[in-house]
Amino acid sequence: MAPTHQPSSSKGPGSWPQTSPPSLLIAVVDLHPLSWSLLSSLSPSPGPETGEKDKAPVSPITVTEFATILMVFLNAHLASRWGNEVVVYGASAGKAVLLYPPPEGETEASRPNPNFYRPFQLLDSRFEERLKELAEVPVATEQLNEPPSLVSALTKALCYINRRKPAEAPVSALTAGESAGPSGNSNPEAPETRILVLNATPGGAEGTGASESKASGGAGGQKGYVGLMNLVFAAQKIKIPIDVLTLPPESTRTAPPIFLQQAAHLTNGIYWRWNGRGGLLQYLHSIYLPPPSLRHQPFTLPPQDAVDFRAVCFCHNNVVDVGFVCSVCLSIYCEVRPICLMCKTRYNIRNLKTIKEMAAGVTPIPLPSAIPPPRQNQKKARPVTNGTAPAPAVGEAAPVVKAEPEDVIVIDD
């Protein structure tokens, strides 16, 4: 008798989806000249003399090597599923440009190569061409002191997502239990959209005090901080995760970009800091290649660092532990001021002394180095009836009863 085909069992609550929709990856690349000058001149950091095997030395990376690694990663994203798309924005000093795809109406100059996958050819040729054009543009000395326009590039990315957002599907076309896709859209054919920020600008220099940390790492000071937080809230509302890969390692003795770290945490994205010891392509493939629908099952997320939720003051652009907030425009200051610099609101002078005395007694909360893992569920003790333990089940070892002080009985399996 021929074996009959058995239908597959229904998907359980803890199983991963059998199929995933197409994915749209928007990469925002930091191309600031000073940042890449720092990364191309990395030196090995002196470590403690121990008997353990020496780790791989810190190796410098140039923008040319990083562009090659990034193209391999983007090609892997295109090849992982039919229908995947890639958009690349470049953020340089004071400006943000579209690197790929070309604007509408612009024709492709490269001829189709029968021995080359056409999407790979279009991406590689266009991306390399736009990078060369951007490198040939002279940068003024005044613009070198400006931070990279990551906020401007992220704004263009969200506008691109809004233009590409498909129409909402009618209610009659939706099946029960599938009214919303992974990206929060009611259209089941809507692609999964995510943003990947490749940051090359380090945060402020590591200092002894909190007031020595400057707002940096793509936030751009006062204006950049407000704009970045507005972008984070907009991406959080439409359920667009923002992933962040920070390239400056800890050997540069710089703080991580706390505002980009906050953006990844608030949008359920992934934040990771490169250690500078090579293997950058492996990090990109293993951490950032899976789409959001497959990150928890069957894949797992890497352990995330503890998030620094400190804000930046509007007067000196310092990261503050204890700040003073205007009750009208919610501006943050590192010191008590009689007049708000933003909305020009005048405060009661009699209350300023009391506020200073209250702030002097506040101690900053220490920040852990990493988020502690969740506690594992412990087995509950079996209930005791009439002073005797219940009989063990078939094939189960008998419990051991221990007498504790104060007539407390604990049963260990």
C-alpha positions in Angstrom: 0.0 0.0 0.0 1.4 3.4 -1.0 2.1 5.8 1.8 -0.4 8.6 2.0 0.7 12.2 2.4 0.2 13.5 5.9 -0.6 17.2 6.1 1.7 19.3 8.2 0.6 20.2 11.7 -0.7 23.7 12.4 1.9 26.3 13.4 2.3 26.5 17.2 2.5 29.8 19.1 6.3 29.5 19.5 7.2 28.5 16.0 8.6 30.9 13.4 6.8 31.9 10.2 7.1 29.6 7.3 7.5 32.4 4.8 8.4 36.1 5.2 7.4 39.0 3.0 10.0 40.9 0.9 12.3 43.2 2.8 13.2 46.8 2.1 16.6 47.7 3.6 17.5 51.4 3.8 21.2 51.8 4.7 22.5 55.2 6.0 26.2 55.4 5.7 28.4 57.9 7.6 30.9 59.3 5.2 32.4 62.1 7.3 36.1 62.6 6.2 37.4 63.2 9.8 35.7 60.0 11.1 37.2 57.8 8.4 40.6 59.4 9.0 40.4 58.2 12.6 39.3 54.7 11.5 42.0 54.4 8.9 44.7 55.1 11.6 43.6 52.8 14.4 46.5 51.6 16.6 46.5 48.5 18.8 45.4 49.3 22.3 47.7 48.2 25.1 46.1 45.4 27.2 46.9 43.9 30.5 49.6 41.3 30.6 47.9 38.0 31.2 48.6 34.3 30.6 45.6 34.0 28.2 46.0 33.7 24.5 46.4 37.1 22.8 43.4 38.4 21.0 43.5 39.6 17.4 45.0 43.0 17.1 43.0 46.1 16.3 43.2 46.7 12.6 42.5 49.9 10.8 39.8 50.1 8.0 39.6 52.5 5.1 36.5 53.8 3.4 37.4 51.7 0.3 37.6 48.5 2.3 34.3 49.3 4.1 32.6 50.0 0.8 33.6 46.6 -0.6 32.3 44.9 2.6 29.0 46.9 2.4 28.4 45.9 -1.2 28.8 42.2 -0.3 26.4 42.6 2.5 23.8 44.4 0.3 24.2 41.8 -2.4 23.5 39.1 0.2 20.4 40.9 1.2 19.2 41.0 -2.4 20.0 37.4 -2.9 18.3 36.1 0.3 14.8 36.5 -1.2 13.3 37.4 -4.4 11.7 40.9 -4.2 14.2 42.4 -1.7 15.2 46.0 -2.3 18.0 48.2 -1.2 18.2 52.0 -0.8 21.5 53.6 0.3 21.9 57.2 1.6 25.3 58.8 2.3 25.7 61.3 5.2 28.7 63.5 4.9 29.7 66.8 6.6 26.6 69.0 6.4 24.8 67.1 3.6 23.0 63.9 2.8 22.8 62.4 -0.7 21.1 59.4 -2.3 23.7 56.8 -3.5 21.4 54.1 -4.7 19.0 53.7 -6.6 19.3 56.5 -9.1 16.6 59.2 -9.2 13.6 58.6 -11.3 14.1 59.4 -14.9 17.9 58.8 -14.9 19.0 56.0 -17.2 21.6 53.3 -16.3 24.9 53.7 -18.1 26.1 50.2 -17.6 25.3 47.5 -20.1 23.8 44.2 -19.0 26.4 41.5 -18.4 25.0 38.0 -19.1 27.5 36.5 -16.6 26.6 38.9 -13.8 23.3 39.0 -11.8 21.6 42.2 -13.0 20.6 43.6 -9.5 24.2 43.0 -8.3 25.6 44.8 -11.3 23.3 47.8 -10.9 24.0 48.2 -7.2 27.8 47.8 -7.5 28.2 50.1 -10.4 25.9 52.8 -9.2 27.2 52.7 -5.6 30.8 52.9 -6.6 30.1 55.7 -9.1 28.3 57.8 -6.6 31.0 57.3 -4.0 33.6 58.6 -6.4 31.5 61.6 -7.3 31.1 62.4 -3.6 34.8 62.0 -2.9 35.7 64.4 -5.7 33.6 67.2 -4.3 35.8 69.5 -2.3 34.8 70.1 1.3 35.3 73.5 2.9 37.2 73.8 6.1 34.2 75.2 7.9 32.1 72.2 6.9 34.6 69.7 8.3 33.7 70.9 11.9 30.0 70.1 11.2 28.7 66.6 12.3 27.5 64.1 9.7 24.0 64.8 8.4 22.6 61.5 9.7 19.4 63.3 10.8 18.9 64.6 7.3 19.6 61.2 5.8 17.1 59.5 8.2 14.5 62.1 7.3 14.9 61.3 3.6 14.7 57.6 4.5 11.3 58.0 6.3 10.0 60.1 3.4 11.0 57.4 1.0 9.2 54.8 3.1 6.1 57.0 3.2 6.1 57.3 -0.6 6.6 53.6 -1.1 3.9 52.6 1.5 1.3 50.5 -0.2 -2.4 51.2 0.1 -4.3 49.7 3.0 -6.0 46.4 2.1 -9.8 46.2 2.3 -11.2 44.4 5.3 -12.8 41.7 3.2 -9.5 40.7 1.8 -7.9 40.0 5.1 -8.1 36.6 6.8 -8.8 36.0 10.4 -5.7 36.4 12.6 -3.7 38.1 9.8 -5.1 41.6 10.0 -1.7 43.2 10.4 1.7 42.2 9.0 5.1 42.4 10.7 5.6 46.0 9.7 2.2 47.1 11.2 0.5 47.5 7.9 -2.9 45.9 7.2 -1.8 44.9 3.7 -0.4 41.3 4.0 1.8 41.9 0.9 3.5 45.0 2.4 7.3 44.6 2.6 9.2 44.6 5.8 11.0 47.9 6.1 14.0 48.6 8.3 16.7 51.2 8.5 20.4 50.4 9.1 22.6 53.2 10.3 26.4 52.6 9.8 27.9 55.2 12.1 31.6 56.1 11.8 31.5 59.2 14.1 32.5 58.4 17.7 30.7 60.0 20.7 32.4 62.4 23.1 35.7 61.6 24.6 35.6 59.5 27.8 35.9 61.8 30.8 35.7 61.5 34.5 32.5 63.5 34.9 29.2 63.5 33.1 29.6 67.2 32.2 32.6 66.3 30.0 30.6 64.2 27.6 29.6 66.2 24.5 26.6 65.4 22.4 27.9 63.7 19.3 27.6 60.5 17.3 25.3 61.8 14.7 23.0 63.9 16.9 24.6 67.1 15.8 24.2 68.9 19.1 21.1 70.8 20.1 19.3 70.9 16.8 20.3 67.4 15.9 19.1 65.9 19.2 15.6 67.3 18.8 15.4 66.3 15.2 16.7 62.8 15.9 14.1 62.3 18.8 11.3 63.4 16.5 12.5 60.9 13.9 12.6 58.1 16.5 9.1 58.8 17.6 7.9 58.8 14.0 9.6 55.5 13.2 8.3 54.1 16.4 4.7 55.0 15.5 4.9 53.3 12.0 6.9 50.4 13.5 10.1 50.9 11.5 13.1 49.4 13.4 16.3 51.4 13.3 19.5 49.2 13.5 22.8 50.9 14.4 26.3 49.6 13.8 29.0 51.8 15.4 32.4 51.4 13.9 34.7 53.3 16.3 35.9 50.6 18.7 36.6 51.0 22.4 40.3 51.3 21.8 39.7 54.9 20.5 38.7 55.8 24.1 35.5 57.4 23.0 32.0 57.1 24.3 29.3 55.4 22.2 26.8 57.6 20.4 24.1 57.5 23.1 21.4 59.1 20.9 21.7 56.5 18.2 21.7 53.8 21.0 18.4 55.3 22.3 17.0 55.3 18.7 17.7 51.6 18.3 16.3 50.7 21.7 13.0 52.7 21.3 12.3 51.3 17.8 13.1 47.7 18.7 16.3 47.7 16.6 19.7 46.3 17.1 22.7 48.2 18.4 26.2 46.8 18.1 29.7 48.3 18.5 32.5 46.9 16.4 35.5 45.8 18.4 38.0 46.8 15.6 39.5 43.3 15.4 38.2 42.4 11.9 35.3 40.2 11.0 33.1 43.1 10.0 31.4 41.2 7.2 30.6 38.3 9.5 29.0 40.8 12.0 26.8 42.2 9.3 25.7 38.8 8.0 25.0 37.3 11.4 23.4 40.3 13.1 21.8 42.5 10.5 20.9 40.2 7.6 17.8 38.5 9.1 14.6 40.5 8.7 12.7 41.6 11.8 10.2 38.7 11.5 13.0 36.1 11.9 15.2 37.8 14.5 13.6 36.1 17.5 12.8 32.7 15.9 14.7 30.8 14.6 17.5 33.4 15.1 18.4 35.2 18.3 19.5 38.7 19.0 22.9 39.5 20.5 23.1 40.8 24.0 22.4 44.5 24.0 24.4 47.0 26.0 22.7 49.0 28.8 21.0 52.1 27.2 22.1 55.5 28.4 18.9 57.6 28.5 20.5 60.9 29.4 19.6 64.0 27.4 21.5 66.9 26.1 21.2 70.4 27.4 20.2 73.2 25.1 22.7 75.7 26.4 26.1 74.0 26.2 25.2 70.7 24.3 26.4 68.6 27.2 25.0 65.3 28.2 23.5 65.8 31.7 22.6 63.5 34.5 20.4 66.1 36.3 18.8 68.7 34.1 16.2 71.5 34.5 13.2 71.5 32.1 11.2 74.5 31.0 7.6 74.0 31.9 6.4 75.7 28.7 8.6 74.4 25.8 10.3 71.5 27.6 13.8 72.7 26.8 16.5 71.1 28.9 19.3 73.1 30.7 22.2 72.0 32.8 21.9 74.9 35.2 19.0 77.0 36.6 18.2 80.0 34.4 15.8 82.9 35.1 14.7 83.1 31.5 14.3 80.3 29.0 16.5 80.7 26.0 14.0 79.1 23.6 10.6 80.5 24.5 11.8 83.5 26.6 9.6 82.5 29.5 10.4 84.3 32.8 10.4 82.2 36.0 9.8 83.2 39.5 13.1 84.2 41.1 12.1 83.1 44.5 11.9 79.5 43.4 15.4 79.4 41.9 17.2 79.0 45.2 14.9 76.1 46.2 15.4 74.4 42.9 19.2 74.6 43.3 19.1 73.1 46.8 16.9 70.2 45.6 19.2 69.5 42.7 22.3 69.5 44.9 21.0 66.4 46.8 20.3 64.3 43.7 22.8 61.6 43.1 23.1 60.1 39.5 22.1 56.5 39.0 25.1 54.3 38.0 24.7 52.8 34.6 25.5 49.0 34.2 27.7 47.8 31.5 25.1 45.5 30.0 21.4 44.6 30.3 21.1 41.6 32.7 19.5 38.5 31.1 15.9 37.7 32.2 15.5 35.4 35.1 14.6 31.8 34.3 11.4 30.4 35.6 12.0 28.4 38.7 9.9 25.3 39.5 7.3 26.0 42.0 7.2 23.8 45.1 4.4 21.2 45.2 1.7 21.9 47.7 1.8 19.9 50.9 -1.4 18.3 52.1 -1.9 17.2 55.8 1.9 17.4 56.4 2.7 14.8 53.7 4.0 15.3 50.2 1.9 14.0 47.2 2.9 10.7 45.7 5.3 11.0 42.7 4.1 10.3 39.2 5.1 7.2 37.2 8.7 7.4 36.2 9.4 10.3 38.5 11.9 10.3 41.4 10.4 10.7 44.8 10.8 14.2 46.3 13.1 14.8 49.2 11.6 16.5 52.2 13.8 18.8 54.3 12.8 20.3 57.7 13.7 23.9 58.1 13.5 26.2 61.1 10.1 27.7 62.1 8.2 24.7 60.8 8.8 25.5 57.1 8.8 22.5 54.8 10.7 22.8 51.5 10.3 20.1 48.8 13.2 19.7 46.4 12.6 17.7 43.2 
